Amino acid sequence: MSSWVNNGRTIGYSSEGSGTPILAFHGTTQSANAWAQVQQACSATLQWVTFEFPGSGESDMPTEPIDLDVVVADAVALMNHLGHHRFHVIGYSLGAVAALQCAANFPASVITITSLCGWAKTDARMKVTFDLWRRLIAIDRELFMRYALADGYTAAALEVLEPMIDAVVALAGTAVQPGSDAQLELDIRIDIESSLTRITAPCLVIGGIEDRWVDISNSRHIATTVSGATLVELPAGHLVIGELSAEIASALSAHVA
């Protein structure tokens, strides 16, 4: 892991691989290692630069509500600092929202954009869900992870995990990042609807058909609103990044090619 200071803010990131650069945004509660399985399965030759949200990994804890546009600007500044002025962008969950906003705000920098389980505007059900996450994390991170695994994976995936669920919950609980509450507060107020029509880069939208947190209708909406976007629907829940990493890597590799 590495860090860089921009405008007084410490930004954590990882940089792995070689080839065409890709800026990756992780999801809520996560850190840079969230993309590890997809990276390993990806056949495209890419240099992965994973930006860490405020409160994750090496990034500073936020002292005020997280500003999505500041996050995106910091991520692009980081890429420029590393010598990358044109790059692919990918994001998962809240990271997909950031990736879409990045493509809208910095069209000259973005070669392609990939949204995984993203959304444009938080609806009432999502607000209630994200508020529940905040409350569960405040009580017990392992309790939150037990719920997250039960609700985030498909029944087929849970059949595999069930014999070792206690160990998985304990390990996953330690990975919940200290800035998760601030990230969830941002989740609750997301509205980038007006940004979608400003995206000009080739856009791949991937959603989970069984996603209970960010319904597949959100990915379908992005795909129909962003000009020329391609939609891929996978048989998975929101935790598709762990369940079907090879399928995500395959779709990404074809997209960036």
SELOVO-134201 format. One line per 10 residues: for each residue x negated, y negated, z of C-alpha. Coordinates in Angstrom, 1 decimal. Layout:
BEGIN
X/Y/Z | ...
***
This chain:
BEGIN
0.0/0.0/0.0 | -1.1/-3.6/-0.7 | 0.1/-7.0/0.1 | -0.1/-10.5/-1.4 | 0.9/-13.9/-0.1 | 3.1/-16.2/-2.2 | 4.4/-19.6/-0.9 | 3.6/-18.4/2.7 | 5.5/-15.1/2.3 | 3.7/-11.8/2.6
4.9/-9.4/-0.1 | 4.2/-5.7/0.2 | 3.9/-3.6/-2.9 | 2.4/-0.5/-4.4 | 0.6/-0.1/-7.7 | 0.2/3.3/-9.2 | -0.6/4.8/-12.6 | -1.8/3.2/-15.8 | -0.2/2.0/-19.0 | 2.6/-0.4/-19.7
3.6/-2.1/-16.4 | 7.0/-1.5/-14.8 | 8.3/-3.5/-11.9 | 10.4/-1.4/-9.6 | 12.8/-2.5/-6.9 | 13.8/0.0/-4.1 | 17.2/0.2/-2.4 | 18.5/-1.0/1.0 | 16.6/0.5/4.0 | 13.8/1.8/1.8
10.2/0.9/1.0 | 7.9/1.3/-2.0 | 7.7/5.1/-1.8 | 11.4/5.4/-2.8 | 10.4/5.9/-6.4 | 7.8/8.6/-5.8 | 9.8/11.5/-7.1 | 10.9/9.7/-10.3 | 7.3/8.5/-10.9 | 6.0/12.1/-10.6
8.6/13.3/-13.1 | 8.3/10.5/-15.6 | 6.7/11.4/-18.9 | 6.2/7.8/-20.0 | 2.8/6.3/-19.4 | 3.5/3.5/-17.0 | 1.8/1.5/-14.3 | 4.4/1.4/-11.5 | 4.4/-1.8/-9.4 | 7.0/-1.3/-6.6
8.0/-4.6/-4.9 | 9.1/-4.4/-1.3 | 12.1/-6.4/-0.1 | 11.7/-8.7/2.9 | 11.6/-6.4/6.0 | 10.4/-3.4/4.2 | 6.9/-1.9/4.1 | 4.2/-4.6/4.2 | 6.6/-7.5/3.4 | 7.3/-10.0/6.1
10.5/-9.7/8.2 | 13.0/-12.3/6.9 | 13.6/-15.3/9.3 | 16.8/-16.4/7.4 | 19.3/-14.8/5.0 | 17.6/-13.2/2.1 | 17.9/-15.2/-1.2 | 18.1/-12.9/-4.2 | 16.7/-15.5/-6.6 | 13.7/-16.0/-4.3
13.1/-12.3/-4.1 | 13.2/-12.0/-7.9 | 10.9/-15.0/-8.4 | 8.4/-13.5/-5.9 | 8.5/-10.2/-7.8 | 7.7/-11.9/-11.1 | 5.0/-14.0/-9.5 | 3.5/-10.8/-8.1 | 3.5/-9.3/-11.6 | 1.8/-12.4/-13.1
-0.7/-12.3/-10.2 | -1.6/-8.7/-11.2 | -2.0/-9.8/-14.8 | 1.4/-8.5/-16.1 | 3.3/-11.1/-18.1 | 5.5/-8.7/-20.0 | 6.9/-5.6/-18.2 | 9.8/-3.2/-17.9 | 12.1/-3.5/-14.9 | 13.9/-0.8/-12.9
16.0/-1.0/-9.7 | 18.0/1.3/-7.5 | 21.1/0.2/-5.6 | 20.3/-3.2/-4.2 | 17.1/-3.0/-6.2 | 19.3/-2.6/-9.4 | 21.0/-5.8/-8.5 | 17.6/-7.5/-8.2 | 16.4/-5.9/-11.5 | 19.5/-7.2/-13.3
19.0/-10.7/-11.9 | 15.3/-10.5/-12.9 | 16.3/-9.7/-16.5 | 18.8/-12.6/-16.5 | 16.4/-15.2/-14.9 | 13.2/-14.2/-16.7 | 14.2/-13.0/-20.2 | 10.8/-13.8/-21.6 | 9.1/-11.4/-19.1 | 11.3/-8.4/-19.3
10.8/-5.8/-22.0 | 13.6/-3.4/-20.8 | 15.9/-3.2/-17.8 | 17.2/-0.1/-16.1 | 19.9/-0.2/-13.5 | 20.4/2.8/-11.2 | 23.6/2.8/-9.1 | 23.8/-1.0/-9.4 | 26.7/-3.4/-9.2 | 27.5/-7.0/-10.0
29.9/-8.1/-7.2 | 30.5/-6.5/-3.8 | 34.1/-5.4/-3.4 | 36.1/-5.0/-0.2 | 35.3/-1.3/0.2 | 31.6/-1.8/-0.3 | 31.7/-4.7/2.3 | 33.3/-2.3/4.8 | 30.8/0.4/4.0 | 27.7/-1.9/4.3
29.1/-3.3/7.6 | 29.4/0.3/8.8 | 25.8/0.9/7.9 | 24.7/-2.1/9.9 | 26.6/-0.9/13.0 | 25.3/2.7/12.7 | 21.7/1.6/12.3 | 22.1/-0.7/15.3 | 23.2/2.3/17.4 | 20.9/5.0/16.2
18.9/5.4/12.9 | 19.2/9.2/13.0 | 23.0/8.9/13.4 | 23.0/6.6/10.3 | 20.9/9.0/8.3 | 23.2/11.9/9.3 | 26.1/10.0/7.9 | 24.1/8.8/4.8 | 23.1/12.4/3.9 | 26.6/13.7/4.3
28.2/10.9/2.3 | 25.4/10.2/-0.2 | 24.6/13.7/-1.6 | 26.9/16.1/-3.5 | 28.2/19.2/-1.9 | 25.8/21.3/-4.0 | 22.8/19.3/-2.7 | 24.0/19.7/0.9 | 24.2/23.4/0.5 | 20.4/23.4/0.0
19.8/20.9/2.8 | 22.1/22.2/5.4 | 19.8/24.9/6.9 | 17.2/22.2/7.6 | 19.4/19.2/8.1 | 18.2/18.3/11.6 | 14.6/18.1/10.5 | 15.6/16.1/7.4 | 17.6/13.7/9.5 | 14.7/13.2/12.0
12.2/12.5/9.2 | 14.6/10.2/7.2 | 15.5/8.3/10.3 | 11.8/7.2/10.8 | 11.9/5.8/7.2 | 14.7/3.3/7.8 | 13.0/-0.1/7.5 | 13.1/-2.8/10.1 | 14.6/-5.4/7.7 | 17.5/-3.1/6.8
20.1/-5.3/8.6 | 19.1/-8.4/6.6 | 19.1/-6.4/3.4 | 22.6/-5.1/4.2 | 23.7/-8.7/4.9 | 22.6/-9.5/1.3 | 24.4/-6.4/0.0 | 27.7/-7.7/1.4 | 27.5/-11.1/-0.4 | 26.2/-10.0/-3.8
27.7/-11.7/-6.8 | 25.7/-11.7/-10.0 | 28.7/-11.4/-12.3 | 27.7/-14.5/-14.3 | 24.2/-13.2/-14.8 | 25.2/-10.1/-16.8 | 26.0/-12.0/-20.0 | 22.5/-13.7/-19.8 | 20.7/-10.4/-20.1 | 19.1/-9.9/-23.5
16.6/-7.1/-22.9 | 17.6/-3.5/-23.8 | 19.6/-2.3/-20.8 | 20.0/1.3/-19.5 | 22.6/1.7/-16.9 | 22.7/5.0/-14.8 | 25.4/5.8/-12.3 | 26.5/8.7/-10.2 | 29.9/10.1/-11.0 | 30.3/11.2/-7.3
28.9/8.0/-5.8 | 31.1/7.1/-2.8 | 29.3/3.8/-2.0 | 28.9/2.2/-5.4 | 31.7/3.6/-7.4 | 30.8/4.7/-11.0 | 33.2/1.9/-12.2 | 30.5/-0.6/-11.3 | 28.0/1.0/-13.7 | 30.6/1.2/-16.4
31.4/-2.5/-15.9 | 27.7/-3.5/-16.2 | 27.3/-1.3/-19.3 | 30.3/-3.0/-21.0 | 29.4/-6.5/-20.0 | 25.6/-6.5/-20.8 | 25.3/-6.7/-24.6 | 24.1/-3.5/-26.2 | 23.7/-1.6/-22.9 | 23.6/2.2/-22.8
25.4/4.1/-20.0 | 24.3/7.4/-18.6 | 26.5/9.1/-16.0 | 24.9/11.8/-13.8 | 26.7/14.4/-11.7 | 25.5/13.0/-8.4 | 26.3/10.7/-5.4 | 24.5/7.5/-4.5 | 21.4/9.4/-3.4 | 20.9/10.5/-7.1
17.3/9.2/-6.8 | 16.5/12.2/-4.6 | 18.9/14.7/-6.1 | 18.3/14.2/-9.8 | 14.9/12.5/-10.1 | 13.9/14.5/-13.1 | 17.0/13.5/-15.0 | 16.4/9.8/-14.1 | 12.8/10.1/-15.2 | 13.8/11.6/-18.5
16.4/8.9/-19.3 | 13.9/6.2/-18.3 | 11.1/7.6/-20.4 | 13.3/7.6/-23.5 | 14.5/4.1/-22.7 | 11.1/2.5/-22.3 | 9.8/4.3/-25.4
***
